[in-house]
């Protein structure tokens, strides 16, 4: 336990989650059973309440995805973007887990993304950059299926709006067509902080977005208006950089007080809090202890007054 550092979302260093109570060390590391749910009318797997994010994992992607799934995670987020993700490592990890009968394909929620040219490494673009937008999406999706060694994904997300809305809709129409084939079970968008743009996309979409993945931080007012729109329109709001972008909340005196009260770490309390807001958080920890602690946060229930107090910190 010496040193006690881990990486979240590829860049956040978190202290070892040990809390001192009356000179005793309490370490919360329970392993929780995973509940797999499906929509029986569509055979669509329900998104798990916690997702494991694979950005910046590089050559460690395989071992860390295996670690996350063995710890109890049943949702994995990746992207066909070699600049920040090693998507083939996710596929390698899942094949190893399938071979050991740890899980089946139907027990894992697999989410990947199409990343437009402005988000790609010019030397490692996973599709023909000279192709039309619809072909870029199809080539990227086919690459994802090969990388992930699967014939479908549970969620296919546009990594971010394109510069022109008309181009965003061209990409979205192709994603809708992929949804129609059954190879994509739901579609969504990420890095969208303009509520008017989200509303326009929703209004013009034939297949409505059911996922929005955004950075959860103060610079955008924690997406309050966007989250309200999501709640009203059956869109799951996923948060990334949930811990990374909020050190002021984790270090707040109130958080320290509640940490002692509930005998859980500030990170666990914050994950539990965002879940109470209807958010599905991503975590990218490389620590077995932290992964189990993160899942344990799902069974933590705080008093309404304490949740309201934490909301005041945002």
N, C-alpha and C positions, 0 to 999 in steps of 0.2 A: 504493500500500500504506500510505500515511500514515494514522495513526489506528488502522486495523485493528480495527474492532469490527463485530460482527454480532449478530443476535437469534436465540436459540433458544427454541422453544416460546413465542414472543411476549414473553419477559421476561428471558431470560438473556443477558447480554453476555459474549462470549467474545473473548479477545485473539487477535490475528492469529497463525495457526499457523506461525510460523517458528521453527526450532530452530537454535541456533548450535553448530556442531561445529568446534573448532579454528579459530575465526575465519572460518569459511565459513558462508554461509546456505544451508540446505537446505530447499526447499519441495516438499512431496509433493502433487502434483496429477495423478496419472494418471487417465485415464478408463477405466473397466472395461467390458468387454462384459457385456450383461445376458442372463441365461439365463432363458427362459420355460418353465415346466413346467406340464403339465396332468395331471390324473388322467384317464386315457383312458377309464375306465369311466363317468365322470360328466361329462366335459368341464369339470370344475371346475379353475380355475386355481389353482396352488399359491401360497400367500402368499409374496411375496418376502422375503428375509432382512432387508430394511431398508424402513421405510415413511416417506413424507414427510408430515408433519403440517401442517395448514393453519389451526390455531387462531390467532386474533388477526391474521390477514393482511389483513383488511378489503379495501380497494379494490386492494391489491397482489396479491390471491390469484391472479388470472389469470396475471400475468407470473411470479410465483414458482413456480407449478405448472409452467408451461412450462419455466422454467429447471431445475427439478428433473428433469423427464422428459428434457430434452435432455442433462442431466448423467449420466443413466443410471438414475434411479429408475423403478421400475415398480410401485410401490404408493403410493396416495394415500389419506389418512385425512381425513375431513371429518365434518360433522354438520348436521342440519336444525335449527340453533340460531343464528338471526341475531345473538343476543347476543354470540357468540364466533366464529362462522364465517360466511364469505361463500360458501355452497355454490354459488350460480350461477356464481361466478368459476371454480370447478373445472370446471364443465361448459363454460364458454367456452374455457378453456385446452385441454381435451381436444379440442373441436371444431377448434380451430386446429391442433393437432398432427395430428389425423386428416387434415385438409385438405392438410397438407404431407407426408403419408405418413411422418411420423416414427415413429408407432406405429399399431396398429389397436386396436379395442376389446378384442379378445381378448388383447392383450399388456399390458393395464394391470389391476392389481388395485385395485378401487374399493371402499372401505369408508366407510359412512356410519352415522349413529346416530339413534335416536329419543330425544329429550330430553323428560322430563316437565315439567309446568308449573313446578315449583319451580326449574328450571334455565333458564327462558325469560325474556326481557325482556317484561314485561306489555304493552308497546306494540307488540311484533313477534312475536306467537305465530304459528307457521306452520300452526296448525290451530285448529279451534273449541274453545275451552277448556271449553265447556259440554257437549261431546260425551262419550260414554262412553269408557273407556280404549281399548277395541278400535277405536273410530272415530278416536280421536286418533292411534293408531299408523298406521292405514290412511291417514288424511289426510296425516300427516307423511311417510310412505313415498311416496305419490303426488307430494307436493311435491318430494321428493328426486329422483325419476325425472325430473320436469320440469326441476329445477335442473341436474341432471347430464347431461341430454339422452341418457338411456340407457333401455333397457327392462329392465335387470336390474342388480343390484349383487352383487359377489362376497362381501361381508360386511356384515351388518346387525346393529348392536350397540345394546343398551340402554345408554344413557349412564350410568345408575346405578340402583340399586335404588330402588323407591318406599318410602314410609314404612312401609307395611304389606306383609308378604310376600304376602298374598292378592292385593293389587293388582299386585305384581310378576309374579305368575303369570298374572294376567289379560292383562297386556301380553305376557308370554312366549307364551301360547297364540296370540295374534294373530300374533306373529312366526313361530311354527311354521306357521300357516296360509299366511303369505306364502312361507315356505320351500317348502311343498307346491306352490305355483303355479309354481315354477321361477324366479321373479323375484328370489329371494334364494338364493344358493348356500351360505351358511353363516350361522349366527347366534351371537351372543356377548353379553357384558356387560362393563361398565366400572365403575371406581370401586367395586370390591367388595373390602373388606378384612376381612370377617368370614367366616372359613373355614366356620363352621357354616351360614351363609346360603348360601354357594356350594355346599356339599354338599347342602343341601336342594333347591336349585334343580336341581342335576344329577340328583338322585334322582327328582324329580317331573316333570322335562322329558321329553316324548316325543321331541323333537328336541334332542339334547344340545348344550350350548354347546361351540364349538370355538375360541373366542377369549375371552381375558380381558385387558382393557387397564387397567393400573393405574399410578399414580405409583410410581416406583422410588426409595425413599428410606428413611432410617434410622428415621423415626418409626414405620414399620410393620415394622421388622426386616427390611426388604427382601423382605417377603412370602415368607419361606423356606418356611413350611408350605403356603401357598397355591401356591407354585411347584411344590412336590413333588406336591401334589394334581393340578395341571395336567399335569405330566409323566406321572403315572400314568393319566390319563384322556384323553389325546390332545387337550388344550386348549393352544393356542398362547398363551403369555404375552407380551403386548406391553407395553413400558415407555414411558411418557412422562415428561418432565422428567428424562430420564436424566442429562443434564449439569447442568441447572439446579439440581437438588436435591442435587448431590454435589460442591460445590466443594472440600470438605475432602479428598476422594479425589484430585481432579485436582491439588491443590497439595501432596499428600503427598510427602515426600522420596523414598520408594520409587518413586512414579510418575515423578518427575523423573529418577531413576536409570535406570529402564526406558526412559524416553523417549530418553535418550542411547544406551542399549544397542541399541534396535531402530530408532533414527533415524526415529521417528514421534512425532507430537504426543501429549500426555497424553489428549486427547479421542479420538484414534484408538485408543490403547491401551485406553481404558475401553470404547469400543464393541466392540472385539474381545473384551474380557473378558466383557462381558454376553452376547455371542453364544455364548461358550463355555459359558455357563450355560443355554443353550437359549432365550434371550430374543430376541424380535424387537423391536428398538428403533425408536422414532420420532425423527426429527430435523426441525427446522423452520427450518434456516438460510436466510438470504437472500443468502449469499455464494457465488458460483460456486466459489471456491477451497475453501471449507469443505465444500460438497456433494461435490466430487470427493474430498476427503480422507476424508470419512465413508465413501464407497463403497470407497475404497482400503483401509479398515480390514478389509473382508471378506476380503482376501487376506493379512492379517497373522496369523501363527501364532506364539504365544509358547510358551516352554518350560513344561512342567507345573509346575515349581517356582515359576516367576514367576506363573502363574495362581493357584496356591495362596496365594502371598504377597499378591496383590491381594485375594483373597477374605478375608483376615484384616483388611483395611481396612474391610470392611462391618460 
